[in-house]
């Protein structure tokens, strides 16, 4: 549900969480993107960073320059004054994936869990494009949604300590791509040779919030 008014939650002594809804939903996520863009364009002194998520926006600030009530007033006033934002046309990135085998060690398990053949899992996973709901966890790491109901899959009970760079995973109604080697609890069904994050480039991340991703199988 999209909240009629934002809900503010203090997160320590230098962060304020602005919640706009209570679920993963493209409309709520677009409202988060809208608020992020408007606040970024009308920056208040003392605001250090803005971190958008699925349904909320984290505002990090300097408590020596800003007090919490002043920060809330700024957010409310910008939100009311700016209204809807105009977004650039989202980019659609086609992502090649090696599914199964050493590249997708969990593909067989996912297929058995859903009583499907591995090739059916691949067909369903590649059947639609996915919205980039947020970037987080590691630099350039996209959280993508939403998976078809037929692929809703639990996370691993014990996360891996090392997931290779480029791994493509699924869990619940989300899909992800790991831009760098890291721990992770998603079911790994494939791997892409694409590099999603390069600190030497500008911007360093290949994807941003609001973009689209379309997977396709390669051998």
Helices and strands as residue ranges (DSSP letters): E 2-10, E 15-21, H 26-41, E 47-52, E 56-61, H 68-82, E 92-99, H 107-113, H 118-125, E 129-135, E 142-145, G 149-151, E 160-163, E 167-171, E 174-177, E 182-184, E 187-191, E 212-218
